[in-house]
């Protein structure tokens, strides 16, 4: 009886502090307690809910996948398991995070919000980590409760409460041993630094750090509103701001403009103060470049301060003719084309094209900032179509298009030009596109 009363109190407590977005929901279900309770709150709300589990291929991944499947079965929701390959290199934790978020965006259906199980402890740890990096107000504002399409409904609840609720609910979660790995900075902050601070310096530091994020979130939103008025130019491989505008701003505004520029370019973390000052020095010098974390590069040339992908700049693939009957390798993409009868059944995959043979030559090339693709009425910027399809910013710079003499015929995986599927008694062009390391970062 006591356990039942405790369960009811905890369940009511969590519901009161959980704010879910409206619309269909997809939960990032890891197999741990936090995401299990996140899924439970979503189901309790009465919304349309399903789950996605990301299998990282680590030693514990199979066990976590089984737990995620058991939680989904207990809650009566659909589960989609996705295996991602994490490329070797520095910062494996960051690489896994990027691969996980990219896979979640890829599997998200139109209109869905992606829920993650971040807790109030995660918020406190993030604030402290960003403080140690010198990430400025944007970093101290911590994890945003919502940034479309992601929402973190459990940021107001501590991990201990969520774990107890998961146990009382009988959710079959398991613990990820990666959370105990001392090689990860976040784990050392959680297991070593915060306990020492709370025991010897500031009892309740977790609560204070999380509250700091809430207080600064409003200030950061004011900055973001001001920064939206600046003339940022977003291209397929970089984001630019006139260097003269940066020079004209005061020190604080210039620093936040640089942080916003880097964030728009796809940085994983708010930029550290040291890197902000290095970029501002680059602007004052009038030219040059410097490498940033996450494969980004800052460049000043002519009138522009530009932040973009270093890999994209180094990996230029030239326009390549596509001839039916031949396979073309373009970057890491493979195009197989043929001409014949209309396929049966007609392909529905966004990675397959079947249209009446177009006039003129076919060319595979990199998408450009001024490219447009025909719609039923008017046209759309190809770059906007890529963004709407959920293609990560740092991947858009490497995306191919199939061009004819009439313009862009197809953006593989995204959309084809309107009018390209008219009835025709002649031959049909069929193209199949495959990619190695799709959206692997």
DACOR-V780521 format. One record per backbone hydrogen bond with DSSP energy under -1.0 kcal/mol. NH is the residue of the N-H (numbers start at 1). CO is the residue of the C=O. E is the energy in kcal/mol with one decimal. If there is no record, write none. Layout:
((NH CO E) (NH CO E))
This chain:
((5 1 -2.4) (6 2 -2.5) (7 3 -2.5) (8 4 -2.4) (9 5 -2.3) (10 6 -2.7) (11 7 -2.8) (12 8 -2.3) (13 9 -2.4) (14 10 -2.7) (15 11 -2.3) (16 12 -2.2) (17 13 -1.1) (18 15 -1.2) (25 48 -3.2) (26 113 -2.7) (27 50 -2.6) (28 115 -3.0) (29 27 -1.4) (29 52 -1.9) (36 32 -1.6) (37 33 -2.4) (38 34 -2.1) (39 35 -2.3) (40 36 -2.0) (41 37 -2.8) (42 38 -1.9) (43 39 -2.4) (44 40 -2.7) (45 41 -1.3) (46 43 -1.5) (50 25 -1.6) (51 78 -2.4) (52 27 -2.7) (53 80 -2.6) (55 82 -3.5) (61 58 -1.2) (64 60 -2.2) (65 61 -2.5) (66 62 -2.1) (67 63 -2.0) (68 64 -2.7) (69 65 -2.2) (70 66 -2.2) (71 67 -2.6) (72 68 -2.6) (73 69 -2.3) (74 70 -2.4) (75 71 -2.2) (76 72 -1.0) (77 72 -2.3) (80 51 -2.1) (82 53 -3.2) (84 55 -2.4) (95 91 -2.1) (96 92 -2.5) (97 93 -2.1) (98 94 -2.5) (99 95 -2.4) (100 96 -2.4) (101 97 -2.6) (102 98 -2.4) (103 99 -2.1) (104 100 -2.2) (105 101 -2.4) (106 102 -2.1) (107 103 -2.0) (108 104 -1.1) (112 109 -2.2) (113 24 -2.1) (114 149 -3.5) (115 26 -2.6) (116 151 -2.0) (120 157 -2.8) (123 119 -1.8) (124 120 -2.1) (125 121 -2.7) (126 122 -2.2) (127 123 -2.4) (128 124 -2.1) (129 125 -2.3) (130 126 -2.6) (131 127 -2.1) (132 128 -2.1) (133 129 -1.2) (135 130 -2.2) (140 136 -2.2) (141 137 -1.5) (142 139 -1.6) (147 150 -2.7) (150 147 -2.5) (151 114 -2.7) (152 145 -2.9) (155 152 -1.2) (157 154 -1.9) (162 158 -1.8) (163 159 -2.7) (164 160 -2.1) (165 161 -2.4) (166 162 -2.6) (167 163 -2.0) (168 164 -2.5) (169 165 -2.4) (171 166 -2.1) (173 171 -2.2) (174 31 -2.4) (179 176 -2.0) (180 177 -1.9) (181 178 -1.1) (184 181 -1.6) (188 184 -1.7) (189 185 -2.4) (190 186 -2.2) (191 187 -3.0) (192 188 -2.3) (193 188 -2.0) (194 189 -2.6) (196 192 -1.6) (197 193 -2.4) (198 194 -2.8) (199 195 -2.2) (200 196 -2.6) (201 197 -2.1) (202 197 -3.4) (205 202 -1.2) (208 204 -2.0) (209 205 -3.0) (210 206 -2.4) (211 207 -2.3) (212 208 -2.2) (213 209 -1.6) (214 210 -1.6) (215 211 -2.4) (216 212 -2.5) (217 213 -1.7) (220 216 -2.9) (221 217 -2.2) (222 218 -1.6) (223 219 -2.1) (224 220 -2.9) (225 221 -2.0) (226 222 -1.9) (227 223 -2.8) (228 224 -1.6) (229 226 -1.4) (230 227 -1.8) (232 230 -2.2) (233 240 -2.5) (235 238 -2.9) (239 307 -2.5) (240 233 -2.8) (241 305 -2.2) (243 303 -2.7) (246 242 -1.5) (247 243 -2.2) (248 244 -1.6) (254 250 -3.1) (255 251 -2.1) (256 252 -2.2) (257 253 -2.4) (258 254 -2.1) (259 255 -2.2) (260 256 -2.4) (261 257 -2.3) (262 258 -2.4) (263 259 -2.4) (264 260 -2.5) (265 261 -1.1) (266 263 -1.5) (267 262 -1.7) (273 134 -2.4) (276 272 -2.1) (277 273 -2.4) (278 274 -1.7) (279 275 -2.2) (280 276 -2.4) (281 277 -2.1) (282 278 -1.7) (283 279 -2.1) (284 280 -2.3) (285 281 -1.9) (286 282 -1.1) (288 300 -1.5) (290 298 -2.1) (292 296 -2.9) (297 308 -2.5) (298 290 -2.9) (299 306 -3.2) (300 288 -2.7) (301 304 -1.7) (304 301 -1.7) (305 241 -2.7) (306 299 -3.3) (307 239 -2.6) (308 297 -2.2) (309 237 -1.6) (310 295 -2.8) (313 309 -1.6) (314 310 -1.7) (315 311 -1.3) (320 364 -3.0) (322 362 -2.3) (325 337 -3.3) (326 323 -1.7) (328 335 -2.8) (330 333 -2.5) (333 330 -2.4) (334 434 -2.5) (335 328 -2.9) (336 432 -2.4) (337 326 -1.2) (338 430 -2.0) (340 428 -2.1) (352 349 -1.7) (353 431 -2.8) (355 429 -2.1) (357 427 -1.9) (363 403 -2.3) (364 320 -3.1) (365 401 -2.0) (367 399 -2.2) (371 368 -1.7) (373 380 -2.7) (375 378 -2.6) (380 373 -2.1) (382 371 -2.1) (385 381 -2.0) (386 382 -2.1) (387 383 -1.9) (388 384 -2.6) (389 385 -1.6) (390 387 -1.5) (391 386 -2.2) (395 392 -1.5) (396 392 -1.3) (398 395 -1.6) (399 396 -1.4) (401 365 -2.5) (402 410 -2.7) (403 363 -3.2) (404 407 -3.0) (407 404 -1.5) (409 402 -2.9) (410 402 -1.5) (411 415 -3.1) (413 350 -2.7) (414 411 -2.5) (415 411 -1.6) (417 409 -2.6) (418 374 -1.9) (420 417 -1.4) (428 340 -3.3) (429 355 -3.6) (430 338 -2.9) (431 353 -2.5) (432 336 -2.4) (433 351 -2.4) (434 334 -1.9) (436 332 -1.6) (440 437 -1.8))
